[in-house]
Amino acid sequence: MGIYECNECGKQMCGISFWCEKCKFGYGDGNILCEECANEGGCDECGEGVCVYCVEESKYMFPCCGMTLCGAGKYTDEDNSTCLSKHTMKTLPCGHDGCNFYTGEAEKDKDKCFTCEKTKAAKVDEEATENDVDIIQSIMAKIKSSKIKAALQGVLDDPEGKKRKREDDRVAELESNLKRARNACNACRCGRASYY
C-alpha cells in the first residue's frame, strides 16, 4: 500500500487508484487518476464513461465533429476497441475536414460540415445579438430604475459576454487551484485544512 497522487487534480489516495476503462490511462503505465478524474465525462458516440484526458484531448482532436470520444486520452489504441479507432476523416467539398460520426450514412448528410454549421449558427447568433442591442438601446431612455439601467448597460458594453467568460474561466482556474491546495493539505494531516 502506498500514497498516490492524481496526475490531474493532485488528490492523494491511499492504497487505491483509478484508470480510464476506455483509453486505459493510468492502467499499469505509471500514471495515477482519482475516481472523479477517471470518470470526468462520457463518450458522445457510445455513452461509456471516459477520463479527463479523453475529454480534454477530444476538444483538440475532433474539430470535424466536436464530439468527445473514448480513447482520445491516449493516441494509441492497440485493440481497436474505442470509438477513436472507428473515427475516420475526409475532406469535404467545402474544404473543411469532416468525419463519419458527424455526417452519418444518409445520402443527404454525406457532405454535411460541422465547421460550416457552427459558423452559420454563430452568424445567426451574432445577428440576433445586434438586434437585441438595438432593442435595449431603444428602451434605455424609458427605464427609470438605476439598477436595471446598470444591468442593461453592462449587456450593451459586452454583448458577446467575453468579459464574463474571462471572469468565469478565472474563477474555474482558481477553484481548481483551491481543490489542489485542499487535497495537499488534507494529505498533510496538519489540522489546518479549515484554513482553505
Phi, psi and omega in degrees: 000142179213178176263126181241144179243130180297132179299329186271304188255350178085001180298135180260137181232153181246115171082353182215144172220170185236165177215165178280122181296333186268310182266353178066020175296127181090001181262092177070015181252009179088352177269152183233136174231144171278173183297320181295315181289331178287341180234047185294322184207198179226149178289131181288342181269310185253346178084359179289152178290143180225162183277174181299328181286325174298318180295312183293313183293328180299327180301326182266330187278334189236062174290350181284335183220343180071018184269155167265122183240139178292141181101349183288343180295335174230144183278353180252143179218083187298322185263007178051041184259359183252166178292336175303320182289340181267355182278122178237141183257153172207156177270127182273163180303333180285348180101347178276162175280138175233174179213168182291335182285325182276319185281328179076191185262340184295143181299321182291339182262357191297332180248017179293136185240122180298318181296315179295318179298319179295320179294318177298316180297321178294322180292318178299316180294321179296317178295321178295321178297315178300318179296316179295322177298317178299319180295315180298317179298324182290334182259354182303321182292336182274344184279132182262325185291127181290329180293316180291321177300316181296318179296315179292325178295324176298322177293318179295323181288333182219067185295332179277350179075023182295318180295317179296322179295318178299318178295318178297319178296320179295318178297318179298320178294317178296319178297321178295316178296321179295320178298317178297318180295318178298317180298317179295319180292318178298322180290331181290327180059035179275352178087009183252018182299332181291348178287342184265000000 
